[in-house]
């Protein structure tokens, strides 16, 4: 024979420790970090392409 107990508790609202402004600021910080990473990566790739074009130009058109 099983014993069944009902548990009845009122639902409690979780306490909100951070405000909406803090949440928005953290989202903006994340977007800023991702944008900074993207710009840094793009500049690195762009620098590599320019270096490769410069090397190609030196091979095709030697100055000496």
Order of alpha helices (4+ residues) and beta strands (2+ residues): alpha
